Amino acid sequence: MKTSTLSLLALAFASTGLTSLTAMAQQRDDDLQRGETVLERRRPEVEQLGIRAGSFRFLPRVEAGATYDSNVFATENDRKHDYIWTVQPRLDIRSDFSAHALNFTASADVGRYSDYSSENYTDYTVQADGRYDVTKSGAVDGQLYHRRRHEGRGDIDSLSGYAEPVKYTESGGEVGYTQRFNRLRARLSGTAQYSEYDDVGIRGGGVALQGDRDRWQYGTTARVGYEFIEGYEAFVQGTYSWTRHRRDRDFNGVKRDSDGYEVVGGIASELTSLITGEFYAGYLARNYDDSRLEDFGGLALGGRINWSVTQLTTVTGSLSRQIRETTSSLGLGTASSYERTILAVGVDHELLRTLLLNGRAQYRRDDFNGNNRKDNIATLGAGATYQFSRNLYLTGGYTYEKRDSNVSGLDYSDNLVYLRLGAQM
């Protein structure tokens, strides 16, 4: 994905027409509910109805259009631009039970380049999720998914010598149980995911094998929260995770299996009916089986906030810090992993009942463990969606992304402009 940071756009959207539009908002019957954003609020006159079949609603949708990419291969020099023709079908099936829930989703993202057909992609996702209400205060929930993806040219593990993007699949699921005891809420969950990578051709001939990247990732999380004041919950959360690769060692003879844990404490709050959020901090560690790979231990940090500035404008913010797998040394020696820190802010504004505006800014820092590579990625985007009717809409936008790296040749900037027509039932 290609991304940026200036909050000027966010401030501009947030302040546009607040005085005149607030009075209009106060007269609406469908005011924002607690914790709800402008995008999530119901718009009965234009919302998707779908097709009802018993206790389920079928919600089909498709978008088709074009994207202009100013730097297809995410290179510092000798940039190539192209137009990408895209089709994005999606089907959601939602249950409407008095208790419990069962949902299905199938979606695809197909892109075809006008000039550089090597970059063509067909991504898809199939997913099922559900909830079983054991009691009024306790429920089991679960999710199963399978998805096909490709790595963007600006991805950390994508090498410039590859003849095409690396394609991979992810299959997995999660199961959890949540129980409330008066002001006390507890949750226990477990996850498992298998990732499998396809081999990729090399420019000039040959094949780059990717089989040593295939791996299982497991995790289990326990969380206990206590609502000490109405709307304020203090919580502690612990996660233990482990990664096991299909091959005992990668093609360089390095054993990349690892184990890690995260212990955090934080507060989830509803400061007002229009401001909700969560913040946590703690300790994060990752230990590798191979002594040549550098272990990690340090600050765990994260949070999010939703602020409905008015009934027509929502500001969202998020902060996260994670440890991620890498298998690419990029000529810098053996990197065990990298720390990814992300700070993001977004603004959604309802200019008209049928016209939604959005702005996004993001700063991301990738700091590699085991070598001195550091990347700073900034992303700035803006977009709009206009609803012609309940069944037809137009969406478009612009995204700018820039990467600054301390490694020569890895800098790039990119501009993406897209326009898609959508239809739904």
Secondary structure, DSSP 8 states (H G I E B T S, - for coil): ---B--SHHHHHHHHTTHHHHHHHHHT-SS---TT--TTTS--TTTS---EEETTEEEEEEEEEEEEEES-TT--SSS---EEEEEEEEEEEEEE--SS-EEEEEEEEEEEEESS-GGG-EEEEEEEEEEEEEEETTEEEEEEEEEEEEE--TTSTT--TTBSS--EEEEEEEEEEEEEEETTEEEEEEEEEEEEEE--EEBTTS-EE--GGG-EEEEEEEEEEEEEEETTEEEEEEEEEEEEEESSSS-TTS----EEEEEEEEEEEEEEETTEEEEEEEEEEEEEESSTTS--EEEEEEEEEEEEEEETTEEEEEEEEEEEEE----TTS----EEEEEEEEEEEEEEEETTEEEEEEEEEEEEEEESS--EEEEEEEEEEEEEESSSSEEEEEEEEEEEEEESSTT--EEEEEEEEEEEEE-
